[in-house]
Amino acid sequence: MSDERGYKIAVIGDPEFTLGFRLAGIRDILDVEDERAVEAAVRNVLGNTDVGIVVIPHDLFIKLPAGIKREIEERVEPTFVKVGGEMGIEELKEKIRRAIGVDLWK
């Protein structure tokens, strides 16, 4: 599945997490079973210029090495959307502000 710019949406997670995304028609699914597989999957999508949005469970994101997390946070694309855990609306608002350069909530 692609967003309006033609970029793909990718999902990283265990098979239980990714099942709903598969049913929704998203094809770029990276099933992972351990922390090493998560790191490899993240590096894979970071190197794929067709991916614009990456969905990942928050509990897997926090287990990534600090260098990769820093690279993800500094990039505009692909945008990582962390689901569950401590991820809140404020983090999503900040990502939108950084992506478009305007704070829509002011």
Contacts in CASP RR format, 6 or more apart in sequence:
PFRMAT RR
TARGET T0000
AUTHOR 0000-0000-0000
METHOD contacts of the structure
MODEL  1
MSDERGYKIAVIGDPEFTLGFRLAGIRDILDVEDERAVEAAVRNVLGNTD
VGIVVIPHDLFIKLPAGIKREIEERVEPTFVKVGGEMGIEELKEKIRRAI
GVDLWK
1 8 0 8 1.000
1 9 0 8 1.000
1 24 0 8 1.000
1 25 0 8 1.000
1 26 0 8 1.000
1 27 0 8 1.000
1 28 0 8 1.000
2 8 0 8 1.000
2 9 0 8 1.000
3 9 0 8 1.000
3 52 0 8 1.000
3 53 0 8 1.000
5 52 0 8 1.000
7 50 0 8 1.000
7 51 0 8 1.000
7 52 0 8 1.000
7 53 0 8 1.000
7 77 0 8 1.000
7 78 0 8 1.000
8 27 0 8 1.000
8 28 0 8 1.000
8 48 0 8 1.000
8 50 0 8 1.000
8 51 0 8 1.000
8 52 0 8 1.000
8 53 0 8 1.000
9 26 0 8 1.000
9 28 0 8 1.000
9 51 0 8 1.000
9 52 0 8 1.000
9 53 0 8 1.000
9 54 0 8 1.000
9 55 0 8 1.000
10 26 0 8 1.000
10 28 0 8 1.000
10 29 0 8 1.000
10 30 0 8 1.000
10 45 0 8 1.000
10 48 0 8 1.000
10 51 0 8 1.000
10 52 0 8 1.000
10 53 0 8 1.000
10 54 0 8 1.000
10 55 0 8 1.000
10 78 0 8 1.000
11 17 0 8 1.000
11 18 0 8 1.000
11 21 0 8 1.000
11 26 0 8 1.000
11 28 0 8 1.000
11 29 0 8 1.000
11 30 0 8 1.000
11 54 0 8 1.000
11 55 0 8 1.000
11 56 0 8 1.000
12 18 0 8 1.000
12 30 0 8 1.000
12 32 0 8 1.000
12 38 0 8 1.000
12 41 0 8 1.000
12 42 0 8 1.000
12 45 0 8 1.000
12 54 0 8 1.000
12 55 0 8 1.000
12 56 0 8 1.000
12 60 0 8 1.000
13 30 0 8 1.000
13 31 0 8 1.000
13 32 0 8 1.000
13 38 0 8 1.000
13 41 0 8 1.000
13 56 0 8 1.000
13 57 0 8 1.000
13 60 0 8 1.000
14 31 0 8 1.000
14 32 0 8 1.000
14 33 0 8 1.000
14 57 0 8 1.000
15 31 0 8 1.000
17 57 0 8 1.000
18 29 0 8 1.000
18 30 0 8 1.000
18 31 0 8 1.000
21 29 0 8 1.000
21 55 0 8 1.000
22 29 0 8 1.000
28 51 0 8 1.000
30 41 0 8 1.000
30 44 0 8 1.000
30 45 0 8 1.000
32 38 0 8 1.000
32 40 0 8 1.000
32 41 0 8 1.000
32 60 0 8 1.000
35 63 0 8 1.000
38 60 0 8 1.000
38 63 0 8 1.000
38 64 0 8 1.000
39 64 0 8 1.000
39 65 0 8 1.000
39 68 0 8 1.000
42 54 0 8 1.000
42 56 0 8 1.000
42 64 0 8 1.000
42 68 0 8 1.000
42 72 0 8 1.000
43 68 0 8 1.000
45 51 0 8 1.000
45 54 0 8 1.000
45 78 0 8 1.000
46 68 0 8 1.000
46 71 0 8 1.000
46 72 0 8 1.000
46 75 0 8 1.000
46 78 0 8 1.000
48 78 0 8 1.000
51 78 0 8 1.000
52 77 0 8 1.000
52 78 0 8 1.000
52 79 0 8 1.000
53 78 0 8 1.000
53 79 0 8 1.000
53 81 0 8 1.000
54 78 0 8 1.000
54 79 0 8 1.000
54 80 0 8 1.000
54 81 0 8 1.000
55 80 0 8 1.000
55 81 0 8 1.000
55 83 0 8 1.000
56 80 0 8 1.000
56 81 0 8 1.000
56 82 0 8 1.000
56 83 0 8 1.000
57 82 0 8 1.000
57 83 0 8 1.000
57 84 0 8 1.000
58 82 0 8 1.000
58 83 0 8 1.000
58 84 0 8 1.000
58 85 0 8 1.000
58 86 0 8 1.000
58 87 0 8 1.000
59 84 0 8 1.000
59 85 0 8 1.000
61 69 0 8 1.000
61 72 0 8 1.000
61 80 0 8 1.000
61 82 0 8 1.000
64 72 0 8 1.000
72 80 0 8 1.000
76 98 0 8 1.000
76 99 0 8 1.000
79 95 0 8 1.000
79 99 0 8 1.000
81 87 0 8 1.000
81 92 0 8 1.000
81 95 0 8 1.000
82 91 0 8 1.000
93 103 0 8 1.000
93 104 0 8 1.000
93 105 0 8 1.000
96 104 0 8 1.000
97 103 0 8 1.000
97 104 0 8 1.000
END
